[in-house]
Amino acid sequence: MSVSRWRIRLTHETAEGTAAGIYGIIVSSAVLVTAHAETAYKLDIIVVVTLIIYWLAERYARIIAERIHEGHRPQWHAVRDQLTHGWEIMSASLVPLLVLLLARAAGAGMNLAILFALVTSTLLLGLAGWRMGARLHPAERLVSTLVASAFGVVMIALKILLH
């Protein structure tokens, strides 16, 4: 596999990678809102395990769907290809999880640290919306950014209302 192909996957420059990254940030934010852990590192573990389960379920569904629609078992290379894609669902969530740990280490309470992580997630979603709208009219790009950010804003509101 070429170095440029790895670079594309790691920087989320494919449509699938971008979608997986956005999905991962939204899922990790939902877990941050709803999970009850006593420590930041335990909460990070809960988020990472949840994202791994989501990644495995999504990859499994793609492999099974391929078998159903093509009428035969997928070849090993197709299975391998599925298992080497979609990791952005986890990698995009690393920054908010790091913010959670750093905020706690700096002395923030657990709820405030989670709020910092959710704000970080919201900023990342907004950035993704901005990048996705790069070829749009400026007003449409703004809408793209606001819609993407709205997912994070809803998570912040849920955190505030539920706790």
N, C-alpha and C positions, 0 to 999 in steps of 0.2 A: 504494500500500500504506500502510495507516495506521501511525502511530507505535506504537500499542499492539501491533500484530502483530509489529513488529520487536522490541519489548521482550520479548515472549513468547519469541521465538526466541533472543534473546541471553541470557536468564536460564534457559533450559532448562526452561521450565514446561510444555512439551507432552510427551506420552508419548514421541513419537518423538525429541524433543530430549534428554530425559533418557536414553533408551536409547542414543542415539548418543554422548552424553557419557561414559556408563559404559563403553561399548565402546571409545571412544577412549582412555580412561585405562588400560584393561587392555591394549590393543594397544601403546600407547606404553611401558608398563611392561615388556612382553615384549621390545620392541626395546632398551630400556635395559639389560635383563639380558643379551641375547645379542649385541648389536653390539659390535664392537671398533673404537673410534675413539680417536685419540691426544689429542684435545682436546674440551672440552665443546661448543664451538660446532659442531664437525663431527658430534658425536653428536646434537645438537639438529636439525641439518639432516637426518641419517639418519631420525630419528623423524618429522619433519614430512613428508618425502617419502614415507615409508611410510604415514603417515596419509592423505596425498593419494591415494595409490594405492588404499587401502582405501575411501576415500570415493568415488572414481571407479568402482571395481568395484561397490560397493553401489548407486550411482545407476544405473549401466548395467544391472545385474541387474533393478532395479525397472522401468526403461523397457522392457526386453525382455520381462519377465514380463507387463507390461500389454499389450504387443502380442500375446503368445501367448494370453492369457486373454480378451482382448476381440476378437481376430480381425481387427484392423486396426492400421495404424500409429497411434501416439499423435499427437494434435494438438500443434502447437508449444507451446501454453500448458501442456500436460501435461508436456512435456519441460522447459520453462522452470521449471515448478513443482518438478520433481525436482532440477534443478540449483541451486535456491535453498534447498534444505533439507538437513539432515544435517550442517551445518558444525560442530555441537557435537562431532563426533568429533575435531576439531582444537582447537577453542577450549577444551574442558575440560582438555586436556593442556598448555596454556600455563603454568599455575602450576608444575607439576613441572619443566618445562623451564627456566623462569626460576630455580627453586631450584637446579637443576644449575649454571647459569651463575654465580649468585651465590656458591654454595659454592666453586666453583673460583676465582672472583675473590678470595674471602676466604682462600684458601690451602689449602683442603682438597685432598687427593689425589683423583685421578679416581674411584677405587672408592668413597671416602667420599662424594664429591659425588653419585655415582649412588645410593648408599644413602639420602642425604638426599632426593633426588628420589623414590625409591621409597616412602619413609616418607610424603612429601607425598601421593603418589598413593593410598596406603593410607588416609590420613586423609580425602581427598576421596571415596573409595569408601565409607568408613564414614558420612560425612555424607550421601551420596546414599542409602544404605540407611536411615539415620535419617529422612530426609525422605520416602522412599517409604513408610515404616511409620507415617506420621503418623496415619492413621485406624485403626490396628490396636490391639489390646489391648497394654498395655506389654510383656508378655513376647514377643509376636509382633514388636513393634517392635525389641526387643533382638535377636531372631533375625535380622530383616531387616538390621540394622546389622552383626551379626557375619558373616553370609554375604557381604555386599558387601565387608566388610573382608578376609575370607579370601582373596579374589583377590589383593589387595595383599600379604598376609602370605606367600602362596605365592611370589610374585615375589621378595620379599626373601629367602626361604629359598633359592630357586634361585640368586640372585646370590651369596649366601654360600657355597653348596655348589659352584657352578661355578667360582668365582674364588678 
